[in-house]
């Protein structure tokens, strides 16, 4: 017998993954610039993992969620003084970008929590 609850969860997780893909299309370049400026190789690796999860006809929702968690952690771990230094040296509004991207990543992660 078909378990519709499992199908509903899988469909909701795919919907969450597609929302992430849409977000990356619109704001991925900015997130890439920010992660590059942070000089944290794990942040850029997480972004690459996120893109890699969409390299299949059906995205790997677990990989998408894991990469988002890593990115959120990396953004949250940034010290204000470090962001101010980056902003001054690179001319990027690093503090604002970190807050904005952190909030968007948190919103996207919430879609996965609500799907389960």
CORDA-V37263 format. One line per field, one symbol per residue. phi: phi as a letter, one per 30 degrees, with the letter a starting at -180 (. if undefined). A space follows every 10 residues. Layout:
# CORDA-V37263
phi: ???
This chain:
# CORDA-V37263
phi: .dcddddddd dddddddddd ddddddbddd ddedddddhc eddddddddd dddcdbecdd dddddddddd ddddddddde ddddddeddc icdedddddd dddddddddd dddddd
